[in-house]
Amino acid sequence: MASSTTDQPALKVAMLGCGVVGSSVATMLVENADDLAARVGARLDLIGIAVRRPERPRPDVPVDPALFTADADTLVRSADIVIEVVGGIDPARELILTAIEHGASVVTANKALLAEDGPTLYAAAADRDVDLYYEAAVAGAIPIVRPMRESLVGDDVQRVLGIVNGTTNFVLDKMDSTGAGFAETVEQAQALGYAEADPTADVEGFDAAAKAAILASLAFHTRVSSADVHREGITEVTAADVQAAREMDAVVKLLAICEVVRDEAGTPSGVSVRVHPAMVPRSHPLASVRDAYNAVFVEATAAGELMFYGKGAGGDPTSSAVLGDVVAVARHRLAGGHGPSESAYADLPVVDMGRAMTRYHISLAVADRPGVLAQVASAFAEHQVSIETVRQRVLGDGDDSRASLVIVTHLASDAALAATVQALSGLDTVDEVVSWMRVEGA
Amino acid sequence: MASSTTDQPALKVAMLGCGVVGSSVATMLVENADDLAARVGARLDLIGIAVRRPERPRPDVPVDPALFTADADTLVRSADIVIEVVGGIDPARELILTAIEHGASVVTANKALLAEDGPTLYAAAADRDVDLYYEAAVAGAIPIVRPMRESLVGDDVQRVLGIVNGTTNFVLDKMDSTGAGFAETVEQAQALGYAEADPTADVEGFDAAAKAAILASLAFHTRVSSADVHREGITEVTAADVQAAREMDAVVKLLAICEVVRDEAGTPSGVSVRVHPAMVPRSHPLASVRDAYNAVFVEATAAGELMFYGKGAGGDPTSSAVLGDVVAVARHRLAGGHGPSESAYADLPVVDMGRAMTRYHISLAVADRPGVLAQVASAFAEHQVSIETVRQRVLGDGDDSRASLVIVTHLASDAALAATVQALSGLDTVDEVVSWMRVEGA
């Protein structure tokens, strides 16, 4: 699919960073140059790649070694389009702001920066009438930023449930298929390259929280930053939790959840944005997302249920998203105009986790004698929590026999559910609250 | 999520048609007016709705009855944005061209018109520097047009497999779950409102073929019209075919397939665009698309495998897509610029069905005696078709006993596979070619 590119105009493209994603972007810019030129209507000339050590040999990156430079600041001042794939907060923020100030459009994959300080960047881009595009920042190759900020912009998004971190999905999927525990499975993931040597950002949910903040901002036309996101990782998920999920025909997933919270009249009064493990019924489309794949499930008033599925990380998938954005902003530079700016007019408050409406799966070890269930049920009733199902199993026999009680609740405020768990642990008939986990997607 | 709209600029919106989709679009324009104004940066003023009988009472559409008019031609000349949801080729084409000529941007859901004569419309829009958007034309609420023409435009799409017709997916899914035949299931679908009184456009694959043409045009930067699409419907799919699929752990789906065809050196030499029933392994993400849902599975070089899932039809889901486009084109009118124009530079030929590379599932009734399999295998070998699996089952016993042979092939040209089936039916040891069906997504 090539075409002649002679006599075409050209746009100057600068890149910041040349790690896994950057190498792939540079390779695609070179190898697909003719197709990209035909799609844009102008050649994309790579004018430089800013890296810490420009002299280091990079045989895998098919560009003139003279393009590598340590002087990122000078580079971004002369570009039409700056691709930022260096990651982290600083110096990425300053470089992006400098690029915008000098009139460049910016394509970034930097979720951490956008989730921490996006509005500063969006405002700078709007002031200078340039584009700031970031499809690659959420769920890698999966088109989700553009669908959220353009395709669904005439609808009202009610809820987003996302599997947006491949490492944790790989670990939880393997725990489900092998029955192994968390620590052992993370080691396996590390050996296979699915988890970093220090897996904290993934397993503690920091990566997913940044993506949740970006998704919520887009979905609800409201500013949400990483700090607003309630975050629980998967380090406490046990083989027993996964087994308990299996018994109710569910799987454990780390979900990024963004949803509208309504007052009693049904008017939106806030948004809940959170990352935590949850049991998801196997009949739900998200339950079938295996290995390190990502998926984002969206519920909107008119559209109904939508799901977007694909690879959430990796050099080539992320590059696909970056280059889609590069073509879009390049077309804008030729045809005039720019893509959508930040939309934050709704300005809804982010509510505390306690006000989120959730369901709990609670597993109790109790005495096997008359009246126990009544006492347990009373604890739920006192906190206005309604029970959906109870499953009781007797363990052992005789006077001292014990039982296991597994309870799934209806929707209630997370605060009421947490208080119920607290109250249950204080009952004399309850030996132990063996585990509890939220249930989503039912 | 409302905001004040006083003193905002306004854009004049005209609508053509007020059926199921039009009623929903009009209702959303009115009921969500404040949110839409905040997202666009201007009010969207509905200036008229062209319908055949303007005097007919429409109590479900919450607009001033004076807005209804029979004079579509005059209406489109004074609009900033024209929403075309009247369907069909004429007069939709003339009205869209008139609207564009008078400087309006157009949002349409008209797959039949785009698949028949899209390039005329795209060229007119490009000449006048206005937008022609059509997210709703393919797969209803599912964002797929925008991802194909914007998100994946930096990548190379290799294959698209789409379940893009809800009626046929409903019928095939019910045949799978009930074991019933085609005619009976279509009647059930009609009773439930999932199939029209005259289901021809759906069950014969015309609707899916129009969508395949649009998807292929976008995926391969090549003009593809409905007439180029090889089309087979589902009317010949029997309960036995569905049962045969079950036996190989597959389901039957009507697929819209768009794929690059390569020459022996691996260079793209054409595109295959086709609609036909196919067996899809249950492990493939498309197999779990139930009821009347739609899904589009995309394979791209860098992005890998992606899937987009949701509701493919209905008033509200289609309106969601229409209004997303309305907001996009309205933003362009305010900020300047426009969205992507037609990209057809690759200009690859659409190849005959015979050159498509497919796999066949073939079921034969044969004599149960030595040498039969050898004779059958020779017929495949003569046509250069390689066999993946053979399953033989003896039916009855004694001298006259018969056997069933189920064969699944490797990839071969459809012409070679069809010739093999022809040859098999002429073998004296073959009583009957009981059925054959293509296999996709393996």
Interface residues (C-beta under 8 A of the other chain):
Chain A: M1 S3 S24 M28 N32 D35 L36 A38 R39 E135 A141 I142 P143 R146 P147 E150 S151 L152 V153 G154 D155 D156 F220 H221 P268 P285 S288 A300 T301 A302 A303 G304 E305 L306 M307 F308 Y309 G310 K311 D316 P317 S319 S320 A321 V322 L323 G324 D325 V326 V327 A328 R331 H332 A335 G336 G337 H338 P340 S343 Y345 A346 L348
Chain B: M1 S3 S24 M28 N32 D35 L36 A38 R39 E135 A141 I142 P143 R146 P147 E150 S151 L152 V153 G154 D155 D156 F220 H221 P268 P285 S288 A300 T301 A302 A303 G304 E305 L306 M307 F308 Y309 G310 K311 D316 P317 S319 S320 A321 V322 L323 G324 D325 V326 V327 A328 R331 H332 A335 G336 G337 H338 P340 S343 Y345 A346 L348
